[in-house]
Amino acid sequence: MKLVLIGIQGSGKSTQGNLLSKQLKLPYLSTGHIFREIAKEKTQLGRYIKETVNSGLLVPDEKTIEIVNSYLTRPEYKKGYILDGFPRTLEQIKEFKNNVDKIIYLDISQKEAIWRLFHRDDNTRSDETLPALKKRITLFYKFTEPVIGYYRKEGKLIDIDGTMKIEEVNEEILKGLGKQLIKNQVTNWKRKQKTIIAIVGLPGSGKTDAAAFLKSKNLTVISFGKTVIDHINQNNLPHSEQVHKKVREELRVKYGKEAIAVLNANKIKEALINNQIIIIEGMRSWEEYLYLKKQFPEVNLVIVCIYSEKLLRYKRISKRNNRSEHYGEERDMGPTIAYADHVIKNNYSKEEFYDKLELTYRTIYFS
């Protein structure tokens, strides 16, 4: 396993790197430590590195890449490693010869980082003056944030709240790697209980996008909304607001207010045979929720509500290729929203929305 720790100075990379090294039995390699060792040498390179580090500047990409790639050719790093402080720029990613498995981003604020650095016991480093620290943090935001974005798009990034206690941060990292610590032994994390994640929300909030994102993780998605659409298509009816409402009411007269859940019960049962987690998109009535709880008592049923502001929802719906007129206050209902276990706000970019979904999914998965 090849891991990279990323975060501003003071985020806890060294602490977590040493912990993970013992737990995962992988060598821990800090570029900062390498540079400080080189800076002690009475050579031209040593003097150059010392001046660069003490001024709070980054060692240039070309020299950093050369040093790191050289270190990683050593036999002790052949089976994997935990790398701290590299790659820090997009150029370094380009020239990095090793494919990494996961990037662990320890996220803390600048204020928290500086407070930690000036209140720790071993504050003896010559490169930790306040001006040098501030300059280093500024450079992180300038050069390393694009690296975080790059690995996020690659699907390799694990976002961790670095402000938690050391043990909690460590636990979250292990979860992100699909592992857990039992009696000081790291083992693969396995789910014991099957789970249904029910995505709810008002029309236009982003339920379909959320379901598509989770489907991309090879999760089975069962769309309750599609039940009505399929019924209309089978009977060659027009997709008007009136027809949708009429069909839904007819199904509820026949099967009760839990009609859509009843009609999808067999699909859910079959999906749960081979899947630990499945997704339901568009559960609208409280009766549907209660029906599923009764039919699948051993399954954990979690409600995730997608929230968006009203005008933004209406605007999204109006741009649809189909059923673009299906919006308005008469359609804004959904009692399951009030009982949501998780609420995700979807008012901004898709990337931010997906990041929130990823975090929520991880929370549910490891609960």
N, C-alpha and C positions, 0 to 999 in steps of 0.2 A: 504494500500500500504506500502510495506517495501522496503526502499531504503538504499543504502550504498554509501557514498562519499569516493573516493580514490584519492590520489595525494600527492606529496611531500609537506613538510611543506612550507607554503607560496603560495600554489597553489590557495587558495581562498575557501577552504572547509568550513571554519567557516562562511564566508560571505554568501556563497550560501546556506549553511545549515539553517541559520537563515531566509533567504529570502523564501526558499521553505517551511519552517515550517509555516510561516504566510500564504503563498499562498495556500498550500495544507491542512492546518489545521492538521498537523502531528507534534508530539513532536520531537524535535531535541536533539539527545544524542551524545555527543563527549567523546570518551574514554580519550582524552587528558585532558579534563576538569575534568572527574572523577578522574584520577590519581593525578591531581594537588590538588583537594579537599582532597583526601586521604593523600597526602604528607604533608598537613597542620596539620594532626592529630598527637598528641604526643603519638604514639603507635609504636610498633616494625614494623608493616606493613607500617605505615606512613613514618618512617625513611628510610625503605628499598626502598619504591617507590620514595621518594625524591632523594636519592642518585642515583638511577637508571636513573630517568628522567634527572637530572641535568648533568649527565655524557654523555648524548646523546644516551644511550643504550635503547633497547626495553625491556619493562616488559616481562618476560618469558611467553610463550604461556599458560602454565598450569594456572598461576595466572590470566592472562588476560581473558581467557575463563571463568574461575570461576566467575570473577567480572561482565563481560558483560552478561553472561547468567542469573546471579542473578538479575541484573538491569531490564532485559527485561521480567521478570516474574511479574513486577509491573503492576497494572491495567491501568495506563496511556499509556502503550505501547501495549495494547491488540489489538487495531484496526490498528496498524501500527506505523511506526517511520522513522526517517531519522538518520542513524547511521554514524558517522564520525570517521575514524581511526581503524575500525575493520570490517572484518578480515584482518590482515596484512600478514599472512603466510598461507601456504597450510595446516599446522597442525591445525590452527585456523578454517579454513573452515570445516575440518573434524569433529571437535567437536562442531561446531556452531549448536545450536538446532533450529534456525529459518530459514525457507526458504525465501530468499530475492527475490523481483520481478525484480529489476534493480540495476546495479552497475554503478555509474556515475564517470568516470575517468577524472579528471581535469589535462590536460597534459601541463606542462610548463618546461622550461629548469632549470638546477641547477643555472645558472647565474642569470636568472630572479627571481628565488625564493629567493636567498640571497639578491639581490638588494631590493626586496619588503620588506623583513623582517627587513632590516637595515634602511629603510626609512619610516616606518609606524609610526604613532603618538604614539601608545601605546606600544612602545618597552621597556617593563619593566620586561619581564619574565626572570627569572634567568637561564632558560635552553636554552636561545637563544644567547649564545656566539658563535663566528665563528667556533671554533673547534667542539663544540657540534652539531651545525647545519650541518656541513660537514659530521660528523660521521652519523647523523640521515639520511641524504640524501643517503649516501653510503649504509646504511642498507636497505633503501627503495628499491633501485635498486636490491639489493641482494635477499631480502625476498619477497617483494611485487609485483615485476614485474611478477613472476610466478602466483600470484593470479589474476592479470589482464589477463594473458593468459588463465587461467582456466575459468574465467567467460566469456571471449570472445568465447571460444569453446562452452560454455553453451548457447550462444546467448543472454546473459543478459547484456552485456557491452554496455554502451553509451559513445563513445569517444567524448570529448569536448576540443576544443582549449582554454586552460585557460588563454591565453595571451590577449584575447579580453577584452573589457570593461565589467564591472560587469553586466550591463543590457543585453548586448549581450550574455554573458555566460549563464545568467538566461534564456533568450529566447530560446537558443539552448537546454538547459536541458529540458525545458517544451516541446519543439518539440519532443525531444527524448522519452518523456513520452506520446506523442500523445495528448498534451494539449497546450493551448495558453492563453495569458493574454489579456483580453478585459475589459477596464475600471476598472482595478485593481481586476477583477474577473477571476479566472481560469476556463476555460471551455474546453470540449473535442474539439480537432482540427478536422475540417471536410473539405475535399477537395470540392471545388465548380466547378472546371473544370476537365473534363476528359483529360487524357494524354496518348500519344503513345510514348514510348521510343524506338527509332530505334538504334540498336547496329550495328555499322559499323566498318570496319577494313580490312586490307589486309589479305590474306590467312595465317592461322597459328598464327594469333595475339592473339586468345583466345576468339573469339566471342561465340563459342559453350559453353565454360566453363562459360562465363559471363551469357549467357541465362539460363544455368542450375542452377546457383547460384540464379538468380532472380526467377526462377520457384520454387525453394525451399521455397520462401516466398509466395507461393500460387498465383503467378501471371501467367496469361495466356501468353504463348509464341507462336508466329506464325513465323515459319521459312521460309524465302523466298528461301533459298538454297534448302530446301526440295522439293520445287515445281518442280525444274528441275530433281531432283533425282526420284521423283514419276513418272514424265513423261517418263523417261528412263526405269524405272522398268515396267511400264504398257505396254511398247512396246518391252519388252525383249531385250533391247539394252545393249551393254557392257559399263561399267563405265570407259571409257578412256577419256583422256583430249580432244581429237578430237570430241568425241561424245557429251560431255558436252557443248563444244563451239558451235557445230552445232545446238543442241537443243535450246540453249539459243538464238542463232541468228534467228532460225525459229520462235520462239515465238515472238521475237521482230518485225519480218517482219509482222506477223499476228496482233499483238496488239499494236505495237509501242515500243519505248525504255522503256516505263513504264510497259511493259508486266507483270512482276512478281507482281507488285502492283495491276494491273487490275485483275489478276487471284486470288488474295487473298482478294480483296475488300469486298466480302460478309462475309468471315471469320472474318475480322476486324470489320465490322459493327455489326455482331452478338456478338462478344466478348465484344464490348463496351457497349452493353445493360446492362450487369450485372457486369461490372468491371469499376472502376474509372481509373485504369492504366493497360495498356497491353504492351507487349514487342514484337518488330519485330526484328528478327535476320537476318542479312545479306542483308540489303538494299544497293544495289550497285550503281545504276544510279541516277543522279540528277533528271531525268524525273520521276522516281518513287517517289521521295520526293515531287516534285511539284504536281504530280497526287494526292497523299494522302492529301496534303494541300488543294487542290481544292475539293476533295470528302468529307473531314471532316473539314470544316472551323471553327467549334466551338471547335475543339479538339486541345490541345497543343501538338505539335509534336517536340520532343527533340531528337537531335542526340548525341549519346555517342560513341566516337571513342576509340577503343582498339588499343594501339600501342605497337609493339614489334620490336626489332632489326631484320634486315633481316635474318642473319644467324641462329638466334634462331628460327624464324618462319619456315624456311626451315627444320631445324632439327626436329621440332615438327611434321610437315607434313609427313616427311619421316618415322616416327614411327607409323603412323596411320595403322589401320587394313585394311581400305578401302581407295582408291584413294590416296595412299601414294606417287604417282608420280606427283600429281597435285600441283606443285610449280615451281617457277622460275620467272624471271623478266617479262616475257610475261603475267603473271597472276597478277602482282602487279599493279592494277589500282583500282580506287575508288574515283570519284570526290566528293562524299558526305563527305569524310574525312576532306576536307578543310573547310567545313562549320560546323564542330562539335561544339556543345554547351559545351561539356565536353570531356576531353581527359584523359584516364587512361593508365598509363604505366605498361605493363605486362612483365617485364624482369626478375623478381625474383621469390620468392616462391608463391605458390597458396594462402597461408594464407594472405600474404601482398596484393595480388591481390584482394582477397575477401574483405579485410578491405577497400580498396580504392573503390570497387564497392558499399559496404554498405554506405560509406560516400557520394558518388555521388548520390545514390538512395535516401538517406535522403534529400539531397539538392534539388533534383527534386521534391520529394514528398511534401516538405513544401514550395515550391516556389509558 
